[in-house]
Amino acid sequence: MHECVLSGDLQKKNGVSTLDIAKRLLDFGYHPPTTYFPLIVSEAIMIEPTECESKETLDGFVAAMRQIADEAENNAEMVNSAPHTTIVSRLDEVLAARKPVLRYNK
């Protein structure tokens, strides 16, 4: 077993959702984990590193999660408006699901 499921309920009390946390991880260079699954865990976020991740990479991920938790308490807007360092900012996910753009135009 190599995954764990955490709940973002504590951060939700400060107005930060699990989706916000996943988006903020992009700013640290981490692919966002599965969110809202399993359905039996409120504000679920499934952390599922591969077996080949180094201890240094895992420690870096933990440091990023701790920083995001601190931001959720002290600067929720930083998390709510993430990502900040990606080429594309936060998408309108409802619009993207209903009217996907399936090809790239220059």
N, CA, C and O atoms as CSV, one atom per row, in Angstrom:
chain,resi,resn,atom,element,x,y,z
A,1,MET,N,N,0.845,-1.168,0.000
A,1,MET,CA,C,0.000,0.000,0.000
A,1,MET,C,C,0.896,1.239,0.000
A,1,MET,O,O,1.821,1.354,0.805
A,2,HIS,N,N,0.613,2.138,-0.893
A,2,HIS,CA,C,1.471,3.314,-1.015
A,2,HIS,C,C,0.684,4.614,-1.108
A,2,HIS,O,O,1.232,5.638,-1.519
A,3,GLU,N,N,-0.583,4.590,-0.735
A,3,GLU,CA,C,-1.341,5.827,-0.769
A,3,GLU,C,C,-1.940,6.108,0.597
A,3,GLU,O,O,-2.084,5.216,1.434
A,4,CYS,N,N,-2.285,7.377,0.798
A,4,CYS,CA,C,-3.014,7.745,2.006
A,4,CYS,C,C,-4.061,8.779,1.604
A,4,CYS,O,O,-3.892,9.501,0.621
A,5,VAL,N,N,-5.113,8.838,2.357
A,5,VAL,CA,C,-6.190,9.788,2.100
A,5,VAL,C,C,-6.262,10.737,3.282
A,5,VAL,O,O,-6.352,10.318,4.436
A,6,LEU,N,N,-6.221,12.018,2.971
A,6,LEU,CA,C,-6.321,13.058,3.989
A,6,LEU,C,C,-7.617,13.821,3.790
A,6,LEU,O,O,-8.210,13.783,2.712
A,7,SER,N,N,-8.051,14.511,4.825
A,7,SER,CA,C,-9.244,15.344,4.731
A,7,SER,C,C,-8.846,16.805,4.855
A,7,SER,O,O,-8.028,17.165,5.701
A,8,GLY,N,N,-9.426,17.639,4.009
A,8,GLY,CA,C,-9.187,19.076,4.059
A,8,GLY,C,C,-10.243,19.824,4.845
A,8,GLY,O,O,-10.422,21.026,4.648
A,9,ASP,N,N,-10.950,19.133,5.738
A,9,ASP,CA,C,-12.007,19.782,6.515
A,9,ASP,C,C,-11.492,20.961,7.343
A,9,ASP,O,O,-12.168,21.985,7.445
A,10,LEU,N,N,-10.318,20.827,7.926
A,10,LEU,CA,C,-9.762,21.912,8.743
A,10,LEU,C,C,-9.533,23.160,7.888
A,10,LEU,O,O,-9.857,24.271,8.309
A,11,GLN,N,N,-8.981,22.979,6.697
A,11,GLN,CA,C,-8.736,24.107,5.805
A,11,GLN,C,C,-10.046,24.677,5.258
A,11,GLN,O,O,-10.146,25.879,5.010
A,12,LYS,N,N,-11.044,23.821,5.071
A,12,LYS,CA,C,-12.345,24.260,4.560
A,12,LYS,C,C,-12.988,25.279,5.498
A,12,LYS,O,O,-13.715,26.167,5.053
A,13,LYS,N,N,-12.719,25.148,6.791
A,13,LYS,CA,C,-13.247,26.101,7.774
A,13,LYS,C,C,-12.698,27.507,7.537
A,13,LYS,O,O,-13.307,28.494,7.950
A,14,ASN,N,N,-11.544,27.595,6.871
A,14,ASN,CA,C,-10.944,28.887,6.536
A,14,ASN,C,C,-11.261,29.309,5.108
A,14,ASN,O,O,-10.697,30.282,4.607
A,15,GLY,N,N,-12.164,28.578,4.448
A,15,GLY,CA,C,-12.555,28.936,3.090
A,15,GLY,C,C,-11.663,28.371,2.011
A,15,GLY,O,O,-11.741,28.804,0.862
A,16,VAL,N,N,-10.807,27.404,2.352
A,16,VAL,CA,C,-9.884,26.781,1.394
A,16,VAL,C,C,-10.351,25.356,1.141
A,16,VAL,O,O,-10.430,24.550,2.068
A,17,SER,N,N,-10.658,25.045,-0.111
A,17,SER,CA,C,-11.132,23.706,-0.460
A,17,SER,C,C,-9.964,22.790,-0.806
A,17,SER,O,O,-8.836,23.237,-1.012
A,18,THR,N,N,-10.262,21.518,-0.864
A,18,THR,CA,C,-9.257,20.547,-1.293
A,18,THR,C,C,-8.791,20.843,-2.719
A,18,THR,O,O,-7.612,20.679,-3.032
A,19,LEU,N,N,-9.703,21.276,-3.578
A,19,LEU,CA,C,-9.317,21.655,-4.940
A,19,LEU,C,C,-8.328,22.812,-4.912
A,19,LEU,O,O,-7.376,22.822,-5.693
A,20,ASP,N,N,-8.532,23.786,-4.029
A,20,ASP,CA,C,-7.589,24.904,-3.890
A,20,ASP,C,C,-6.206,24.394,-3.502
A,20,ASP,O,O,-5.198,24.859,-4.036
A,21,ILE,N,N,-6.155,23.448,-2.585
A,21,ILE,CA,C,-4.876,22.872,-2.154
A,21,ILE,C,C,-4.191,22.180,-3.327
A,21,ILE,O,O,-2.990,22.349,-3.537
A,22,ALA,N,N,-4.952,21.404,-4.087
A,22,ALA,CA,C,-4.386,20.696,-5.241
A,22,ALA,C,C,-3.834,21.690,-6.265
A,22,ALA,O,O,-2.761,21.468,-6.828
A,23,LYS,N,N,-4.553,22.771,-6.505
A,23,LYS,CA,C,-4.087,23.795,-7.451
A,23,LYS,C,C,-2.819,24.472,-6.939
A,23,LYS,O,O,-1.918,24.775,-7.721
A,24,ARG,N,N,-2.747,24.710,-5.638
A,24,ARG,CA,C,-1.562,25.360,-5.053
A,24,ARG,C,C,-0.337,24.467,-5.179
A,24,ARG,O,O,0.775,24.972,-5.333
A,25,LEU,N,N,-0.514,23.155,-5.117
A,25,LEU,CA,C,0.625,22.236,-5.274
A,25,LEU,C,C,1.319,22.426,-6.624
A,25,LEU,O,O,2.519,22.178,-6.742
A,26,LEU,N,N,0.575,22.863,-7.640
A,26,LEU,CA,C,1.186,23.127,-8.946
A,26,LEU,C,C,2.292,24.169,-8.841
A,26,LEU,O,O,3.294,24.081,-9.550
A,27,ASP,N,N,2.120,25.159,-7.960
A,27,ASP,CA,C,3.133,26.198,-7.778
A,27,ASP,C,C,4.430,25.658,-7.207
A,27,ASP,O,O,5.480,26.286,-7.348
A,28,PHE,N,N,4.368,24.502,-6.563
A,28,PHE,CA,C,5.557,23.869,-6.000
A,28,PHE,C,C,6.138,22.812,-6.928
A,28,PHE,O,O,7.124,22.157,-6.589
A,29,GLY,N,N,5.526,22.645,-8.103
A,29,GLY,CA,C,6.031,21.688,-9.075
A,29,GLY,C,C,5.499,20.277,-8.902
A,29,GLY,O,O,6.047,19.339,-9.482
A,30,TYR,N,N,4.452,20.107,-8.123
A,30,TYR,CA,C,3.877,18.781,-7.916
A,30,TYR,C,C,2.589,18.635,-8.709
A,30,TYR,O,O,1.765,19.548,-8.757
A,31,HIS,N,N,2.429,17.474,-9.328
A,31,HIS,CA,C,1.184,17.167,-10.023
A,31,HIS,C,C,0.092,17.064,-8.971
A,31,HIS,O,O,0.280,16.382,-7.963
A,32,PRO,N,N,-1.044,17.720,-9.176
A,32,PRO,CA,C,-2.081,17.679,-8.140
A,32,PRO,C,C,-2.637,16.273,-7.949
A,32,PRO,O,O,-2.894,15.566,-8.923
A,33,PRO,N,N,-2.818,15.874,-6.711
A,33,PRO,CA,C,-3.345,14.543,-6.442
A,33,PRO,C,C,-4.846,14.446,-6.702
A,33,PRO,O,O,-5.513,15.444,-6.974
A,34,THR,N,N,-5.349,13.243,-6.615
A,34,THR,CA,C,-6.788,12.989,-6.746
A,34,THR,C,C,-7.522,13.687,-5.613
A,34,THR,O,O,-7.125,13.589,-4.452
A,35,THR,N,N,-8.593,14.392,-5.957
A,35,THR,CA,C,-9.376,15.077,-4.941
A,35,THR,C,C,-10.799,14.536,-4.918
A,35,THR,O,O,-11.314,14.014,-5.906
A,36,TYR,N,N,-11.404,14.681,-3.762
A,36,TYR,CA,C,-12.809,14.296,-3.536
A,36,TYR,C,C,-13.057,12.801,-3.766
A,36,TYR,O,O,-14.168,12.403,-4.116
A,37,PHE,N,N,-12.040,11.988,-3.572
A,37,PHE,CA,C,-12.166,10.537,-3.645
A,37,PHE,C,C,-11.227,9.953,-2.607
A,37,PHE,O,O,-10.079,10.390,-2.528
A,38,PRO,N,N,-11.648,9.004,-1.824
A,38,PRO,CA,C,-12.931,8.325,-1.860
A,38,PRO,C,C,-14.057,9.221,-1.334
A,38,PRO,O,O,-13.838,10.146,-0.552
A,39,LEU,N,N,-15.242,8.913,-1.788
A,39,LEU,CA,C,-16.406,9.733,-1.490
A,39,LEU,C,C,-16.793,9.716,-0.011
A,39,LEU,O,O,-17.519,10.600,0.445
A,40,ILE,N,N,-16.322,8.732,0.735
A,40,ILE,CA,C,-16.699,8.630,2.141
A,40,ILE,C,C,-15.864,9.546,3.035
A,40,ILE,O,O,-16.146,9.651,4.228
A,41,VAL,N,N,-14.838,10.214,2.485
A,41,VAL,CA,C,-14.000,11.143,3.252
A,41,VAL,C,C,-14.328,12.559,2.795
A,41,VAL,O,O,-14.202,12.885,1.614
A,42,SER,N,N,-14.747,13.391,3.730
A,42,SER,CA,C,-15.084,14.771,3.416
A,42,SER,C,C,-13.833,15.542,2.990
A,42,SER,O,O,-12.796,15.464,3.650
A,43,GLU,N,N,-13.935,16.289,1.881
A,43,GLU,CA,C,-12.800,17.070,1.355
A,43,GLU,C,C,-11.558,16.191,1.180
A,43,GLU,O,O,-10.453,16.582,1.556
A,44,ALA,N,N,-11.751,15.017,0.613
A,44,ALA,CA,C,-10.670,14.039,0.469
A,44,ALA,C,C,-9.600,14.498,-0.512
A,44,ALA,O,O,-9.890,15.133,-1.526
A,45,ILE,N,N,-8.367,14.164,-0.189
A,45,ILE,CA,C,-7.234,14.334,-1.095
A,45,ILE,C,C,-6.371,13.078,-0.950
A,45,ILE,O,O,-5.885,12.771,0.138
A,46,MET,N,N,-6.186,12.358,-2.060
A,46,MET,CA,C,-5.466,11.088,-2.028
A,46,MET,C,C,-4.024,11.307,-2.479
A,46,MET,O,O,-3.760,11.667,-3.626
A,47,ILE,N,N,-3.120,11.084,-1.568
A,47,ILE,CA,C,-1.689,11.208,-1.843
A,47,ILE,C,C,-1.193,9.817,-2.221
A,47,ILE,O,O,-1.311,8.873,-1.440
A,48,GLU,N,N,-0.636,9.700,-3.426
A,48,GLU,CA,C,-0.296,8.384,-3.962
A,48,GLU,C,C,1.054,8.439,-4.696
A,48,GLU,O,O,1.095,8.358,-5.924
A,49,PRO,N,N,2.155,8.576,-3.944
A,49,PRO,CA,C,3.459,8.627,-4.610
A,49,PRO,C,C,3.829,7.272,-5.202
A,49,PRO,O,O,3.417,6.224,-4.705
A,50,THR,N,N,4.606,7.315,-6.260
A,50,THR,CA,C,5.082,6.059,-6.846
A,50,THR,C,C,6.175,5.478,-5.959
A,50,THR,O,O,6.751,6.173,-5.122
A,51,GLU,N,N,6.447,4.210,-6.153
A,51,GLU,CA,C,7.431,3.512,-5.333
A,51,GLU,C,C,8.843,4.018,-5.542
A,51,GLU,O,O,9.714,3.776,-4.705
A,52,CYS,N,N,9.089,4.717,-6.642
A,52,CYS,CA,C,10.456,5.156,-6.944
A,52,CYS,C,C,10.754,6.577,-6.450
A,52,CYS,O,O,11.834,7.102,-6.720
A,53,GLU,N,N,9.824,7.204,-5.737
A,53,GLU,CA,C,10.087,8.551,-5.220
A,53,GLU,C,C,11.144,8.492,-4.123
A,53,GLU,O,O,11.136,7.600,-3.275
A,54,SER,N,N,12.049,9.457,-4.161
A,54,SER,CA,C,13.113,9.497,-3.148
A,54,SER,C,C,12.587,10.105,-1.857
A,54,SER,O,O,11.550,10.768,-1.847
A,55,LYS,N,N,13.308,9.874,-0.776
A,55,LYS,CA,C,12.942,10.476,0.501
A,55,LYS,C,C,12.988,11.999,0.385
A,55,LYS,O,O,12.160,12.686,0.982
A,56,GLU,N,N,13.930,12.524,-0.360
A,56,GLU,CA,C,14.041,13.972,-0.534
A,56,GLU,C,C,12.804,14.541,-1.227
A,56,GLU,O,O,12.307,15.600,-0.844
A,57,THR,N,N,12.311,13.838,-2.244
A,57,THR,CA,C,11.110,14.287,-2.947
A,57,THR,C,C,9.902,14.249,-2.017
A,57,THR,O,O,9.097,15.181,-1.999
A,58,LEU,N,N,9.779,13.180,-1.252
A,58,LEU,CA,C,8.662,13.070,-0.309
A,58,LEU,C,C,8.757,14.139,0.780
A,58,LEU,O,O,7.745,14.718,1.175
A,59,ASP,N,N,9.975,14.400,1.266
A,59,ASP,CA,C,10.155,15.458,2.266
A,59,ASP,C,C,9.781,16.823,1.681
A,59,ASP,O,O,9.187,17.654,2.368
A,60,GLY,N,N,10.128,17.050,0.423
A,60,GLY,CA,C,9.762,18.300,-0.242
A,60,GLY,C,C,8.257,18.444,-0.373
A,60,GLY,O,O,7.712,19.532,-0.192
A,61,PHE,N,N,7.591,17.347,-0.687
A,61,PHE,CA,C,6.141,17.363,-0.785
A,61,PHE,C,C,5.507,17.688,0.571
A,61,PHE,O,O,4.566,18.478,0.647
A,62,VAL,N,N,6.020,17.081,1.625
A,62,VAL,CA,C,5.506,17.344,2.970
A,62,VAL,C,C,5.727,18.820,3.329
A,62,VAL,O,O,4.841,19.453,3.903
A,63,ALA,N,N,6.886,19.364,2.997
A,63,ALA,CA,C,7.160,20.780,3.270
A,63,ALA,C,C,6.179,21.677,2.515
A,63,ALA,O,O,5.702,22.672,3.061
A,64,ALA,N,N,5.878,21.331,1.265
A,64,ALA,CA,C,4.912,22.105,0.477
A,64,ALA,C,C,3.532,22.031,1.120
A,64,ALA,O,O,2.850,23.050,1.231
A,65,MET,N,N,3.116,20.849,1.540
A,65,MET,CA,C,1.809,20.694,2.174
A,65,MET,C,C,1.735,21.483,3.486
A,65,MET,O,O,0.698,22.063,3.804
A,66,ARG,N,N,2.828,21.503,4.240
A,66,ARG,CA,C,2.849,22.281,5.489
A,66,ARG,C,C,2.745,23.779,5.194
A,66,ARG,O,O,2.039,24.506,5.893
A,67,GLN,N,N,3.444,24.233,4.166
A,67,GLN,CA,C,3.363,25.642,3.801
A,67,GLN,C,C,1.943,26.002,3.354
A,67,GLN,O,O,1.420,27.054,3.719
A,68,ILE,N,N,1.329,25.127,2.566
A,68,ILE,CA,C,-0.042,25.372,2.107
A,68,ILE,C,C,-1.000,25.400,3.301
A,68,ILE,O,O,-1.911,26.226,3.338
A,69,ALA,N,N,-0.805,24.515,4.270
A,69,ALA,CA,C,-1.648,24.509,5.476
A,69,ALA,C,C,-1.495,25.826,6.231
A,69,ALA,O,O,-2.477,26.380,6.725
A,70,ASP,N,N,-0.259,26.327,6.319
A,70,ASP,CA,C,-0.020,27.610,6.977
A,70,ASP,C,C,-0.699,28.745,6.207
A,70,ASP,O,O,-1.320,29.625,6.803
A,71,GLU,N,N,-0.574,28.714,4.886
A,71,GLU,CA,C,-1.228,29.732,4.063
A,71,GLU,C,C,-2.745,29.673,4.206
A,71,GLU,O,O,-3.404,30.712,4.226
A,72,ALA,N,N,-3.298,28.480,4.306
A,72,ALA,CA,C,-4.748,28.337,4.459
A,72,ALA,C,C,-5.229,29.014,5.731
A,72,ALA,O,O,-6.347,29.525,5.783
A,73,GLU,N,N,-4.388,29.018,6.756
A,73,GLU,CA,C,-4.742,29.678,8.017
A,73,GLU,C,C,-4.490,31.177,7.988
A,73,GLU,O,O,-5.284,31.954,8.519
A,74,ASN,N,N,-3.392,31.584,7.370
A,74,ASN,CA,C,-2.936,32.971,7.487
A,74,ASN,C,C,-3.059,33.807,6.224
A,74,ASN,O,O,-2.988,35.034,6.295
A,75,ASN,N,N,-3.243,33.173,5.070
A,75,ASN,CA,C,-3.326,33.904,3.798
A,75,ASN,C,C,-4.137,33.065,2.813
A,75,ASN,O,O,-3.622,32.628,1.783
A,76,ALA,N,N,-5.404,32.847,3.139
A,76,ALA,CA,C,-6.249,31.946,2.344
A,76,ALA,C,C,-6.324,32.365,0.881
A,76,ALA,O,O,-6.432,31.506,0.006
A,77,GLU,N,N,-6.270,33.648,0.596
A,77,GLU,CA,C,-6.363,34.117,-0.793
A,77,GLU,C,C,-5.223,33.570,-1.640
A,77,GLU,O,O,-5.410,33.315,-2.830
A,78,MET,N,N,-4.053,33.386,-1.055
A,78,MET,CA,C,-2.909,32.821,-1.791
A,78,MET,C,C,-3.257,31.425,-2.302
A,78,MET,O,O,-2.896,31.065,-3.422
A,79,VAL,N,N,-3.948,30.648,-1.493
A,79,VAL,CA,C,-4.327,29.290,-1.883
A,79,VAL,C,C,-5.547,29.325,-2.806
A,79,VAL,O,O,-5.602,28.595,-3.796
A,80,ASN,N,N,-6.510,30.163,-2.483
A,80,ASN,CA,C,-7.745,30.230,-3.273
A,80,ASN,C,C,-7.518,30.680,-4.712
A,80,ASN,O,O,-8.283,30.312,-5.603
A,81,SER,N,N,-6.486,31.462,-4.942
A,81,SER,CA,C,-6.237,31.995,-6.285
A,81,SER,C,C,-5.152,31.234,-7.044
A,81,SER,O,O,-4.777,31.632,-8.147
A,82,ALA,N,N,-4.652,30.158,-6.475
A,82,ALA,CA,C,-3.600,29.358,-7.119
A,82,ALA,C,C,-4.153,28.630,-8.344
A,82,ALA,O,O,-5.358,28.391,-8.419
A,83,PRO,N,N,-3.318,28.281,-9.283
A,83,PRO,CA,C,-1.868,28.408,-9.310
A,83,PRO,C,C,-1.414,29.794,-9.772
A,83,PRO,O,O,-2.129,30.505,-10.478
A,84,HIS,N,N,-0.199,30.152,-9.346
A,84,HIS,CA,C,0.372,31.452,-9.677
A,84,HIS,C,C,1.545,31.360,-10.642
A,84,HIS,O,O,1.881,32.347,-11.297
A,85,THR,N,N,2.172,30.198,-10.743
A,85,THR,CA,C,3.407,30.076,-11.526
A,85,THR,C,C,3.251,29.283,-12.819
A,85,THR,O,O,4.233,29.085,-13.536
A,86,THR,N,N,2.062,28.833,-13.129
A,86,THR,CA,C,1.846,28.041,-14.339
A,86,THR,C,C,1.524,28.950,-15.516
A,86,THR,O,O,1.124,30.098,-15.325
A,87,ILE,N,N,1.694,28.451,-16.710
A,87,ILE,CA,C,1.417,29.229,-17.921
A,87,ILE,C,C,-0.052,29.621,-17.981
A,87,ILE,O,O,-0.397,30.742,-18.354
A,88,VAL,N,N,-0.899,28.689,-17.610
A,88,VAL,CA,C,-2.344,28.928,-17.590
A,88,VAL,C,C,-2.762,29.081,-16.132
A,88,VAL,O,O,-2.390,28.267,-15.287
A,89,SER,N,N,-3.531,30.118,-15.840
A,89,SER,CA,C,-4.012,30.289,-14.471
A,89,SER,C,C,-5.213,29.375,-14.236
A,89,SER,O,O,-5.482,28.480,-15.037
A,90,ARG,N,N,-5.909,29.594,-13.175
A,90,ARG,CA,C,-7.044,28.733,-12.825
A,90,ARG,C,C,-8.119,28.801,-13.901
A,90,ARG,O,O,-8.539,29.879,-14.324
A,91,LEU,N,N,-8.544,27.639,-14.323
A,91,LEU,CA,C,-9.556,27.532,-15.373
A,91,LEU,C,C,-10.958,27.537,-14.777
A,91,LEU,O,O,-11.152,27.219,-13.603
A,92,ASP,N,N,-11.915,27.900,-15.596
A,92,ASP,CA,C,-13.323,27.733,-15.242
A,92,ASP,C,C,-13.652,26.279,-15.535
A,92,ASP,O,O,-13.907,25.915,-16.683
A,93,GLU,N,N,-13.647,25.449,-14.502
A,93,GLU,CA,C,-13.772,24.008,-14.700
A,93,GLU,C,C,-15.147,23.597,-15.213
A,93,GLU,O,O,-15.262,22.608,-15.938
A,94,VAL,N,N,-16.176,24.328,-14.854
A,94,VAL,CA,C,-17.512,24.015,-15.356
A,94,VAL,C,C,-17.567,24.271,-16.848
A,94,VAL,O,O,-18.064,23.439,-17.606
A,95,LEU,N,N,-17.056,25.429,-17.278
A,95,LEU,CA,C,-17.029,25.757,-18.699
A,95,LEU,C,C,-16.148,24.759,-19.462
A,95,LEU,O,O,-16.509,24.333,-20.559
A,96,ALA,N,N,-15.015,24.391,-18.900
A,96,ALA,CA,C,-14.121,23.445,-19.556
A,96,ALA,C,C,-14.779,22.082,-19.735
A,96,ALA,O,O,-14.547,21.407,-20.738
A,97,ALA,N,N,-15.595,21.674,-18.772
A,97,ALA,CA,C,-16.280,20.384,-18.876
A,97,ALA,C,C,-17.425,20.442,-19.881
A,97,ALA,O,O,-17.683,19.470,-20.592
A,98,ARG,N,N,-18.108,21.575,-19.938
A,98,ARG,CA,C,-19.273,21.692,-20.822
A,98,ARG,C,C,-18.905,22.063,-22.249
A,98,ARG,O,O,-19.580,21.650,-23.192
A,99,LYS,N,N,-17.837,22.840,-22.416
A,99,LYS,CA,C,-17.406,23.279,-23.750
A,99,LYS,C,C,-15.896,23.107,-23.881
A,99,LYS,O,O,-15.156,24.090,-23.932
A,100,PRO,N,N,-15.448,21.869,-23.933
A,100,PRO,CA,C,-13.994,21.644,-23.991
A,100,PRO,C,C,-13.396,22.110,-25.316
A,100,PRO,O,O,-14.015,21.978,-26.371
A,101,VAL,N,N,-12.200,22.650,-25.244
A,101,VAL,CA,C,-11.426,22.989,-26.429
A,101,VAL,C,C,-10.476,21.825,-26.649
A,101,VAL,O,O,-9.557,21.610,-25.859
A,102,LEU,N,N,-10.694,21.080,-27.708
A,102,LEU,CA,C,-9.968,19.831,-27.913
A,102,LEU,C,C,-8.808,19.953,-28.887
A,102,LEU,O,O,-8.161,18.957,-29.209
A,103,ARG,N,N,-8.540,21.166,-29.360
A,103,ARG,CA,C,-7.374,21.346,-30.220
A,103,ARG,C,C,-6.754,22.697,-29.935
A,103,ARG,O,O,-7.398,23.606,-29.411
A,104,TYR,N,N,-5.508,22.801,-30.288
A,104,TYR,CA,C,-4.743,24.022,-30.024
A,104,TYR,C,C,-4.669,24.843,-31.292
A,104,TYR,O,O,-4.323,24.322,-32.353
A,105,ASN,N,N,-4.986,26.099,-31.196
A,105,ASN,CA,C,-4.866,27.037,-32.319
A,105,ASN,C,C,-3.833,28.090,-31.976
A,105,ASN,O,O,-3.878,28.683,-30.899
A,106,LYS,N,N,-2.904,28.324,-32.886
A,106,LYS,CA,C,-1.911,29.377,-32.672
A,106,LYS,C,C,-2.467,30.709,-33.037
A,106,LYS,O,O,-1.773,31.720,-32.923
